Amino acid sequence: MQRTVKNKVTGEQITFLETAEEMNGRYLSIEVSLPPQGDGPSLHIHDEFEEEFEVISGRLTVTIRKEQHVLRATVA
């Protein structure tokens, strides 16, 4: 399996760190890189699982129940 895929139009890059198959369906772990001012996926909802975000650098705006939240990288 190819571990990294890149959207040639948006510049979004997804790297599979742990696949659902590798983790016996318990979870999937991916790293998503977006270019500056880049758009991620369009608004969507998950009924079967939760998403968790960790901002490594910069900031990320997410929408939860129609409310926008700006997530920033944490300083270790």
Backbone hydrogen bonds, N-H to C=O, Kabsch-Sander energy under -0.5 kcal/mol:
donor,donor_aa,acceptor,acceptor_aa,energy
5,V,14,I,-2.6
7,N,12,E,-3.1
8,K,6,K,-0.7
11,G,7,N,-2.4
13,Q,33,S,-2.6
14,I,5,V,-2.8
15,T,31,E,-2.7
16,F,3,R,-3.3
17,L,15,T,-0.8
17,L,29,S,-2.2
18,E,29,S,-2.1
23,M,19,T,-1.8
24,N,21,E,-1.3
25,G,20,A,-3.7
26,R,23,M,-2.0
29,S,18,E,-3.0
31,E,15,T,-2.6
33,S,13,Q,-2.9
38,G,35,P,-2.6
47,D,45,I,-0.5
56,I,54,E,-0.6
60,L,71,L,-2.7
62,V,60,L,-0.6
62,V,69,H,-2.8
64,I,62,V,-0.5
64,I,67,E,-2.9
67,E,64,I,-1.7
69,H,62,V,-2.9
71,L,60,L,-3.6
71,L,69,H,-0.6
73,A,58,G,-1.8
74,T,55,V,-0.8
76,A,74,T,-0.6
